[in-house]
Amino acid sequence: MAKVLEGPGMGLMKKWGISVPNYVIVSSAEQFEQLAKAHDWIRKGKLVAKAHEALGSRFKLGLVKVGLDAAGAKAAVRGMLGRQVGSITVSQVIVSEMVPHKEEYYVAVKSTREGAEILAANCGGIEVESNWDRVKKLRVEVGETPSSDALEKLAKEAGFTKELARKIAGFAGKLFACFDNEDAQYLEVNPVVARESDGELVALDAVTLLDADAKFRHSDWDFLFAAEFGRAYTKNELEVMGVDSKIKGSVKFIEIPGGDTAMLPAGGGASVYYSDAVVARGGKLANYAEYSGDPPDWAVEVLTEKVCSLPGIKNIIVGGAIANFTDVKKTFGGIIAGFRKAKAEGKLNGVKIWVRRGGPREKEGLDAMRALREEGFDIHVYDRHTPLTDIADMALQKK
């Protein structure tokens, strides 16, 4: 699951027929000034400026300014950019038109084990959190599409009446279409408002969580995902994400500053298992990583290069259970190529490598790993008969 920032999130909703305010995303006051010359709505209307980052409580932090003219918005952009909030530096500001309205509402769609739930309430903004009992839900089974009647019934149960109930039903239907077609796991619009000039429902904000692994199905996903850990993605993380979006199978990589034990495990289960084992034994993780689904050797090589580039590491654990369909020799070929390149660049001095793996062509793969000893690698290789966590014990000198 990957978070999408407000601007691209509203862009996806607009694609599916949901009205959103006009907006621009800028990274400098000068850029905003140029855009103001091109858009009448910036020069002539009231504006809202918000830090375009994965931050909560932006209003309380002074990172939301409302009722601005163009000059005020430019000053707000200049004042927000460069602000440091925890580990995040504000690098973008979203400036949108201010939509006059009286009431605020709430509509969301979330993934469930059985399919999805559509949520609606006739209160919105911060009010919805303290009135959660007013949020009504409609369950949708996997593969089904909610009917207009079911959506209108939901709207009426949530306290909407007459024409507004029909409008909310229509809005919820469009939000579900966006959810279903864009491989979303959670979409929330809070608030939904009725524009005073014409009564049309408008999404003033968007919370968007997508299935990042589905990116290959969406050629128009030209936006970056927001980092899960409240910071910007590093260059190496972005490069691995770029590889992951292009291949069959997957490669994942997240850096953890200050660790000395690097992880290069096969499979999501193994990655968690080995990470837990290292932490339980008092080790310090330098990263999270995994390769799974029989990825191509070149993709595993890129992942290996990033793991070997981690600063201050003393051990690299190449762990995995017994694969069902991942070709051990092929993927180990990518790892070995990455190790050789890193060693040639002087990156593995004093680093011990610990390998445990089983699966298709494991003997050939493990023999190729063992052969690295003759090239000067400090490498220790074990097969399926060695318990998974034993190499964590040996790496951390617990055995």
Steps between C-alpha positions, in 0.01 A plus 500: 500500500639840402382848588442757227517869583196725472563644153537174305227347716256769389624452145394135510157595637454761229576229244192311626264796482535646849517880513809642670621857542745648254847456646871530428797339675809718525853470636589870498332840537630590154329195349174602667537854363538364145194277539297792636556682171352204311190434716218745563376303802828570679500873425131566562375257765561406862762231553611227741869412544611174665832322543493216248667237719402186692434694819218488751363802687613741230255765617634491857855521366419817306535315170146578379400856409150591378323801348810627321537722197779430252752711691409331827529157340845586364609609849356178647691291245822679584437458874421128484773381265805380689315461829631202695239286676661201666690318225301666220607817321212670318598496134162561333187705563158437347300816429132450414195714446285558806154349449224691688274258689289469813495131594771233495450126441705179503526218244759220487562154356727247668616150417378214720565127508168437323526785250442863595296734719359834392467748787295820516406760760313831491777660704856552387832666576621457857138448607484147359759367745290590802177381336606165360166345596349710219714324238293239315644213296412301190679168445596403147609145420808430287417542132172684564403859421258683732165587345361852490218395733745354753709817494196724542384285792843545660478878453158512663618286792784750543249783539486647149159581353337566163728633226809502724456127567504434124808718455686325782405164350641611165817630664548173690450304177774698326732458799442124493575493125828680569577258785423191292674603178809664651598204721436707812491365852358813662347822367364774722354838419468717809341737451258464212321834457211638296630801308277801574492626142343188345458233771749262335684269739874569511783301663706748702759249621608147414659216693616241248665163567579284196640155439852598392557156345224578246694789349584299188127505411478881512712684245358834621631458855774756442512609864730389783361319800544663839753327727347279767736615773427872508799599286587537136613186317875479450655486153576128540146424617354682201726312260392162641136609479558586135637151435215340695240675283643346182546133585321174560545417867618771735798664669462721808746722688471740794801652679523513881777740605745389770478124453789259447317188377372514142218279375464337157233233556280316254126543554290732715460238773872433520579872507282551808623176660869590463444862602325386818782251569769767468316744728419227755871418522599860561606586147438827322334482159647718226208445262189309403519311170354206315492340157219263410288358219800388290623848396759531221866476603573859392234633739649298789843636402374858534349418841828338610700807397277720718535264798879494461505882490353534850748684726656334805378145438688203646276214385274424203241225549384333177224286644202310373288197568451228236375665181217347298558669165776759540812377317771508767791485256356781283425740785831415669663591168363853544620513862847373408529762222399769751754375754779502240419852390484624860833334586665656195382837632645428846162478673525161672821541699453335841148380414400138563237338279267230635294287259220248568269383221313208348289450189526433126867470391617570854817287467622694197414829666663416834812366327529827306475691829768282663731564206512867600739403783768452235446863395566631850144528633440423868196283423331217694251283311237258636227289343141408592613279787621797705222664709412842362594699807834327551668735255366798697653343812833445324505846346442655841742251662231336712617152391 
